[in-house]
Every structure is written in structure tokens, then in C-alpha cells.
Amino acid sequence: MQAIEVDAGDMFRTIGLDSIADDDPPAPELLVAHIDSGTAWIAESGEGLGVGYAIASMVDGEGHLDQVSTIAEAAGYGIGRQLIDQACNWTLANEMPSITLTTFRDVPWNGPYYRRLGFVELPEARWGPELTALVASERRAGIEVLPRIAMRKQLEGS
């Protein structure tokens, strides 16, 4: 999963965001905790190699997509969408009505991509305390090098 994250991060170099590409991948302990709790999904190639992953959690009583990444070679094959669907299915299975995420507003494979998948921008006035704390943590970590937004998707069946 860390190798997937590093490969996926290299896409940010193409738009001059080397600082984002250089971010460390999630710690192994965090990834193992997600795997153990059933909140991690890994997409594999036909050869059994990892080509993408997603991790989710609960934030303010909603599902939250913490991360979704695919290797560059896998871009455009719907793998990211399938992983996001897994996180949405987990959210519904845990009786949560919606899923949130934070992302870069204008990076094509971030905000515009999530809009196409039915996510809508969530105004800061509607953030719960946990989402507010998460965004503050991202800001302290230096992630906000371009405008970032929180988004929410209301899920069918909720």
C-alpha cells in the first residue's frame, strides 16, 4: 500500500506539487489497523500485484474516505471508482447515511473527479467537530498548498 501511495503521489509532480508528491505514505501501523478493522480495500492486477487502495473511517457519524490511490499505470480503468464504491458500501453497511472526504478543489483527479461521482462541496459551517479537527490537522501538516475542500456524498439506501 505504501508503494501504491508513492507511485500515485508522483502524479502531483506533473502539476508542480512536488511537496505533496514528497509526502510520506501512511505509516505501516495505520495501514495494518485499517486492514484489521475492515476499513481498507486493495485492488489487484490480474497478476496479483496491488494497483490501488482505499481506507476509510468514521468522522462525525459519517463514513469518511481517508485516502484512495491508484498507481499511474492503472489510471483510467475505474479502479479508483471501485475502491470508492467499497468505502461507500462499508459506510452503508455500518448504517451511516453519507460519506465525506477532503481534497484539493481544483486538481482534476481530486475535486472535479469527486463531483462527477456525486460528491458535493460541504460548506465549513456544516462541518462537525471531528471533520473540523481533521482539516486543522491537514493544515498543520502543510497539505493545503492549493485550495482544499470537504465534500459529502449522500448514499442511496440511507
Backbone as CSV, one residue per row, in Angstrom:
resi,resn,N_x,N_y,N_z,CA_x,CA_y,CA_z,C_x,C_y,C_z
1,MET,0.831,-1.190,0.000,0.000,0.000,0.000,0.879,1.259,0.000
2,GLN,1.979,1.197,0.724,2.865,2.358,0.717,3.451,2.597,-0.681
3,ALA,3.814,1.527,-1.368,4.363,1.669,-2.721,3.317,2.253,-3.665
4,ILE,2.060,1.855,-3.509,0.974,2.415,-4.318,0.878,3.915,-4.060
5,GLU,0.937,4.303,-2.799,0.828,5.718,-2.423,1.963,6.546,-3.018
6,VAL,3.160,6.036,-2.966,4.311,6.760,-3.522,4.143,6.923,-5.029
7,ASP,3.751,5.851,-5.711,3.550,5.913,-7.162,2.440,6.902,-7.502
8,ALA,1.325,6.822,-6.797,0.200,7.721,-7.050,0.585,9.170,-6.775
9,GLY,1.387,9.383,-5.759,1.811,10.735,-5.418,2.611,11.412,-6.506
10,ASP,3.303,10.622,-7.313,4.110,11.204,-8.384,3.275,11.993,-9.389
11,MET,1.974,11.706,-9.488,1.096,12.481,-10.386,1.128,13.960,-10.019
12,PHE,1.289,14.261,-8.738,1.289,15.662,-8.312,2.490,16.422,-8.856
13,ARG,3.551,15.719,-9.217,4.711,16.384,-9.815,4.344,16.994,-11.165
14,THR,3.409,16.376,-11.870,3.020,16.864,-13.201,2.336,18.220,-13.143
15,ILE,1.878,18.636,-11.943,1.241,19.943,-11.806,2.032,20.840,-10.838
16,GLY,3.294,20.483,-10.620,4.170,21.320,-9.818,4.003,21.206,-8.318
17,LEU,3.345,20.151,-7.854,3.138,19.970,-6.417,4.088,18.904,-5.870
18,ASP,5.379,19.168,-6.051,6.387,18.229,-5.563,6.277,18.011,-4.053
19,SER,5.894,19.052,-3.314,5.796,18.903,-1.858,4.746,17.866,-1.474
20,ILE,3.690,17.766,-2.252,2.659,16.742,-1.989,3.198,15.375,-2.410
21,ALA,3.848,15.325,-3.565,4.421,14.060,-4.037,5.455,13.521,-3.053
22,ASP,6.144,14.422,-2.366,7.197,14.014,-1.439,6.679,13.625,-0.058
23,ASP,5.381,13.824,0.195,4.828,13.428,1.499,5.060,11.946,1.744
24,ASP,5.321,11.607,2.985,5.468,10.201,3.353,4.136,9.484,3.209
25,PRO,4.155,8.233,2.788,2.913,7.457,2.742,2.436,7.170,4.170
26,PRO,1.190,6.749,4.307,0.704,6.404,5.654,1.614,5.374,6.320
27,ALA,1.750,5.500,7.622,2.596,4.588,8.393,2.068,3.164,8.315
28,PRO,2.954,2.184,8.305,2.510,0.790,8.246,1.516,0.447,9.359
29,GLU,1.728,0.988,10.556,0.828,0.676,11.680,-0.593,1.151,11.386
30,LEU,-0.711,2.325,10.766,-2.030,2.857,10.416,-2.689,1.967,9.372
31,LEU,-1.938,1.575,8.362,-2.491,0.725,7.307,-2.915,-0.632,7.867
32,VAL,-2.101,-1.217,8.722,-2.449,-2.504,9.340,-3.709,-2.360,10.187
33,ALA,-3.825,-1.256,10.913,-5.026,-1.032,11.728,-6.265,-0.968,10.848
34,HIS,-6.168,-0.323,9.692,-7.306,-0.282,8.760,-7.613,-1.672,8.200
35,ILE,-6.587,-2.410,7.859,-6.801,-3.771,7.358,-7.494,-4.612,8.424
36,ASP,-6.975,-4.549,9.649,-7.547,-5.342,10.745,-8.989,-4.968,11.052
37,SER,-9.339,-3.693,10.862,-10.702,-3.260,11.182,-11.655,-3.361,9.992
38,GLY,-11.162,-3.813,8.853,-12.030,-3.972,7.683,-12.327,-2.663,6.979
39,THR,-11.472,-1.659,7.167,-11.682,-0.358,6.527,-10.591,-0.047,5.511
40,ALA,-10.024,-1.092,4.930,-9.039,-0.942,3.857,-9.414,-1.900,2.738
41,TRP,-9.268,-1.433,1.519,-9.567,-2.250,0.349,-8.408,-2.094,-0.624
42,ILE,-7.967,-3.200,-1.184,-6.837,-3.196,-2.102,-7.288,-3.789,-3.431
43,ALA,-6.990,-3.081,-4.502,-7.266,-3.584,-5.852,-5.993,-4.233,-6.373
44,GLU,-6.160,-5.387,-6.992,-5.006,-6.105,-7.526,-5.125,-6.271,-9.029
45,SER,-3.982,-6.352,-9.683,-3.938,-6.653,-11.111,-4.218,-8.141,-11.295
46,GLY,-4.343,-8.552,-12.524,-4.534,-9.966,-12.815,-3.386,-10.830,-12.342
47,GLU,-2.226,-10.224,-12.171,-1.042,-10.930,-11.682,-0.941,-10.891,-10.161
48,GLY,-1.941,-10.319,-9.505,-1.937,-10.267,-8.047,-1.118,-9.129,-7.449
49,LEU,-0.744,-8.156,-8.258,0.002,-7.008,-7.759,-0.956,-5.904,-7.345
50,GLY,-0.664,-5.222,-6.256,-1.502,-4.121,-5.805,-1.427,-2.953,-6.772
51,VAL,-2.588,-2.467,-7.213,-2.628,-1.331,-8.135,-3.404,-0.154,-7.559
52,GLY,-4.057,-0.354,-6.431,-4.790,0.727,-5.800,-5.262,0.316,-4.423
53,TYR,-5.593,1.315,-3.616,-6.143,1.022,-2.300,-6.985,2.192,-1.826
54,ALA,-7.860,1.912,-0.890,-8.642,2.943,-0.218,-8.709,2.590,1.255
55,ILE,-8.779,3.627,2.086,-9.011,3.432,3.511,-10.087,4.422,3.947
56,ALA,-10.891,4.001,4.907,-11.993,4.830,5.390,-12.067,4.770,6.904
57,SER,-12.821,5.690,7.455,-13.044,5.732,8.898,-14.398,6.376,9.150
58,MET,-14.726,6.549,10.402,-15.945,7.249,10.764,-15.556,8.618,11.312
59,VAL,-16.194,9.651,10.785,-15.955,11.031,11.212,-17.315,11.688,11.400
60,ASP,-17.596,12.146,12.597,-18.860,12.820,12.903,-20.079,11.971,12.539
61,GLY,-19.977,10.661,12.751,-21.104,9.774,12.485,-21.356,9.482,11.018
62,GLU,-20.393,9.839,10.171,-20.488,9.560,8.739,-19.265,8.747,8.335
63,GLY,-19.373,8.049,7.225,-18.189,7.441,6.660,-17.267,8.559,6.197
64,HIS,-15.990,8.299,6.172,-15.024,9.282,5.681,-13.971,8.551,4.865
65,LEU,-13.801,8.966,3.628,-12.786,8.398,2.754,-11.458,9.069,3.092
66,ASP,-10.636,8.367,3.842,-9.351,8.920,4.270,-8.372,9.032,3.108
67,GLN,-8.372,8.031,2.249,-7.412,8.013,1.155,-7.882,7.034,0.094
68,VAL,-7.688,7.407,-1.150,-7.823,6.475,-2.271,-6.689,6.799,-3.234
69,SER,-5.952,5.781,-3.631,-4.799,5.962,-4.508,-4.705,4.796,-5.471
70,THR,-4.307,5.110,-6.702,-4.019,4.060,-7.684,-2.691,4.389,-8.347
71,ILE,-1.990,3.358,-8.771,-0.732,3.588,-9.477,-1.040,4.231,-10.835
72,ALA,-0.069,4.939,-11.371,-0.266,5.655,-12.635,-0.712,4.720,-13.764
73,GLU,-0.133,3.538,-13.826,-0.487,2.586,-14.890,-1.955,2.173,-14.841
74,ALA,-2.577,2.276,-13.673,-3.967,1.830,-13.504,-4.972,2.956,-13.709
75,ALA,-4.484,4.189,-13.925,-5.384,5.322,-14.098,-6.278,5.122,-15.319
76,GLY,-7.529,5.502,-15.174,-8.460,5.449,-16.297,-9.194,4.132,-16.465
77,TYR,-8.999,3.194,-15.563,-9.652,1.892,-15.670,-10.798,1.713,-14.674
78,GLY,-11.147,2.764,-13.948,-12.247,2.684,-12.998,-11.896,2.065,-11.663
79,ILE,-10.623,1.862,-11.407,-10.207,1.221,-10.158,-10.484,2.134,-8.967
80,GLY,-10.170,3.419,-9.104,-10.456,4.358,-8.033,-11.940,4.387,-7.701
81,ARG,-12.779,4.401,-8.722,-14.230,4.409,-8.522,-14.674,3.142,-7.788
82,GLN,-14.127,2.005,-8.161,-14.485,0.752,-7.483,-14.074,0.783,-6.009
83,LEU,-12.910,1.337,-5.734,-12.456,1.435,-4.348,-13.341,2.392,-3.554
84,ILE,-13.721,3.505,-4.165,-14.629,4.451,-3.510,-15.978,3.777,-3.262
85,ASP,-16.444,2.993,-4.217,-17.699,2.243,-4.026,-17.593,1.304,-2.824
86,GLN,-16.439,0.683,-2.637,-16.237,-0.195,-1.479,-16.385,0.586,-0.180
87,ALA,-15.773,1.774,-0.137,-15.883,2.615,1.054,-17.332,3.050,1.270
88,CYS,-18.043,3.352,0.198,-19.472,3.714,0.310,-20.287,2.527,0.809
89,ASN,-20.003,1.343,0.307,-20.716,0.139,0.765,-20.447,-0.123,2.244
90,TRP,-19.208,0.077,2.677,-18.882,-0.072,4.102,-19.666,0.942,4.925
91,THR,-19.750,2.170,4.424,-20.493,3.220,5.110,-21.954,2.806,5.289
92,LEU,-22.580,2.338,4.216,-23.976,1.909,4.294,-24.143,0.704,5.209
93,ALA,-23.224,-0.253,5.120,-23.310,-1.451,5.966,-23.219,-1.102,7.443
94,ASN,-22.589,0.020,7.746,-22.470,0.475,9.122,-23.512,1.539,9.471
95,GLU,-24.556,1.569,8.656,-25.746,2.408,8.878,-25.414,3.890,9.003
96,MET,-24.470,4.341,8.189,-24.159,5.760,8.117,-24.736,6.285,6.807
97,PRO,-25.359,7.461,6.829,-26.109,7.941,5.674,-25.281,8.570,4.565
98,SER,-24.040,8.914,4.864,-23.252,9.640,3.879,-21.774,9.422,4.155
99,ILE,-20.986,9.860,3.180,-19.536,9.737,3.295,-18.912,11.076,2.934
100,THR,-17.873,11.438,3.662,-17.178,12.698,3.421,-15.740,12.430,2.988
101,LEU,-15.079,13.487,2.563,-13.661,13.432,2.231,-13.138,14.853,2.206
102,THR,-11.839,14.995,2.228,-11.189,16.284,1.994,-10.281,16.114,0.790
103,THR,-10.161,17.177,-0.003,-9.424,17.049,-1.248,-9.037,18.417,-1.788
104,PHE,-8.185,18.426,-2.791,-7.866,19.662,-3.491,-9.046,20.021,-4.387
105,ARG,-9.495,21.247,-4.285,-10.681,21.694,-5.011,-10.512,21.605,-6.525
106,ASP,-9.349,22.001,-7.048,-9.203,22.174,-8.493,-8.332,21.151,-9.197
107,VAL,-7.650,20.286,-8.475,-6.815,19.270,-9.120,-7.751,18.298,-9.842
108,PRO,-7.565,18.088,-11.150,-8.534,17.321,-11.938,-8.918,15.954,-11.368
109,TRP,-7.952,15.239,-10.800,-8.273,13.912,-10.261,-8.670,13.983,-8.786
110,ASN,-8.968,15.160,-8.305,-9.458,15.373,-6.941,-10.870,15.959,-7.013
111,GLY,-11.037,17.235,-6.664,-12.372,17.831,-6.589,-13.261,17.570,-7.794
112,PRO,-12.813,17.881,-9.014,-13.672,17.636,-10.183,-14.050,16.155,-10.358
113,TYR,-13.120,15.264,-10.052,-13.390,13.823,-10.138,-14.478,13.425,-9.147
114,TYR,-14.343,13.869,-7.898,-15.336,13.504,-6.884,-16.704,14.105,-7.209
115,ARG,-16.729,15.299,-7.806,-18.013,15.878,-8.229,-18.700,14.952,-9.232
116,ARG,-17.930,14.421,-10.165,-18.513,13.501,-11.157,-19.078,12.246,-10.503
117,LEU,-18.549,11.889,-9.330,-19.035,10.705,-8.620,-20.176,11.028,-7.655
118,GLY,-20.656,12.261,-7.666,-21.803,12.630,-6.853,-21.497,13.303,-5.531
119,PHE,-20.240,13.610,-5.265,-19.889,14.345,-4.053,-20.165,15.830,-4.289
120,VAL,-20.594,16.522,-3.240,-20.823,17.956,-3.318,-20.002,18.642,-2.234
121,GLU,-19.598,19.879,-2.523,-18.806,20.622,-1.552,-19.633,20.867,-0.293
122,LEU,-18.993,20.686,0.832,-19.630,20.851,2.137,-19.114,22.143,2.758
123,PRO,-19.992,23.144,2.911,-19.537,24.412,3.500,-18.998,24.206,4.917
124,GLU,-18.002,24.993,5.269,-17.363,24.855,6.573,-18.363,24.975,7.719
125,ALA,-19.394,25.773,7.544,-20.407,25.941,8.589,-21.139,24.634,8.898
126,ARG,-21.050,23.653,7.999,-21.731,22.365,8.192,-20.782,21.244,8.586
127,TRP,-19.523,21.581,8.846,-18.567,20.579,9.306,-18.840,20.265,10.766
128,GLY,-18.744,19.001,11.116,-18.825,18.613,12.509,-17.476,18.827,13.183
129,PRO,-17.413,18.604,14.496,-16.161,18.852,15.225,-15.010,17.951,14.790
130,GLU,-15.293,16.706,14.447,-14.205,15.807,14.032,-13.655,16.192,12.660
131,LEU,-14.534,16.573,11.728,-14.075,16.998,10.406,-13.290,18.307,10.528
132,THR,-13.754,19.194,11.382,-13.034,20.446,11.619,-11.628,20.158,12.144
133,ALA,-11.512,19.238,13.081,-10.207,18.874,13.635,-9.327,18.207,12.578
134,LEU,-9.908,17.379,11.739,-9.154,16.707,10.682,-8.582,17.729,9.705
135,VAL,-9.399,18.689,9.284,-8.925,19.724,8.357,-7.832,20.561,9.019
136,ALA,-7.999,20.888,10.290,-6.969,21.648,11.006,-5.657,20.866,11.044
137,SER,-5.742,19.565,11.236,-4.556,18.714,11.251,-3.875,18.708,9.882
138,GLU,-4.669,18.636,8.819,-4.108,18.687,7.466,-3.373,20.011,7.242
139,ARG,-3.989,21.091,7.700,-3.366,22.411,7.523,-2.036,22.486,8.270
140,ARG,-2.008,21.973,9.507,-0.751,21.984,10.279,0.323,21.148,9.591
141,ALA,-0.100,20.103,8.893,0.850,19.232,8.203,1.350,19.843,6.895
142,GLY,0.781,20.975,6.495,1.239,21.656,5.286,0.628,21.144,4.004
143,ILE,-0.487,20.444,4.097,-1.105,19.872,2.899,-1.804,20.930,2.058
144,GLU,-2.247,22.004,2.675,-3.052,22.996,1.963,-2.170,23.932,1.131
145,VAL,-1.562,23.381,0.086,-0.722,24.175,-0.811,-1.546,24.762,-1.960
146,LEU,-2.728,24.243,-2.155,-3.748,24.757,-3.074,-5.065,24.705,-2.304
147,PRO,-6.100,25.418,-2.779,-7.370,25.375,-2.049,-7.889,23.952,-1.868
148,ARG,-8.291,23.668,-0.620,-8.840,22.359,-0.287,-10.288,22.530,0.151
149,ILE,-11.051,21.473,-0.039,-12.449,21.482,0.342,-12.815,20.176,1.017
150,ALA,-13.902,20.210,1.751,-14.523,18.998,2.258,-15.722,18.732,1.361
151,MET,-15.985,17.456,1.110,-17.109,17.072,0.250,-17.899,15.978,0.927
152,ARG,-19.151,15.859,0.544,-20.015,14.820,1.100,-20.849,14.210,-0.042
153,LYS,-21.104,12.920,0.120,-21.998,12.223,-0.798,-23.063,11.532,0.032
154,GLN,-24.318,11.894,-0.243,-25.452,11.205,0.379,-25.592,9.858,-0.323
155,LEU,-25.729,8.802,0.435,-25.737,7.471,-0.160,-27.159,6.945,-0.305
156,GLU,-27.383,6.258,-1.407,-28.698,5.639,-1.639,-28.925,4.556,-0.616
157,GLY,-30.153,4.406,-0.228,-30.498,3.384,0.748,-30.323,3.858,2.166
158,SER,-29.930,5.131,2.326,-29.759,5.652,3.681,-30.903,6.577,4.047
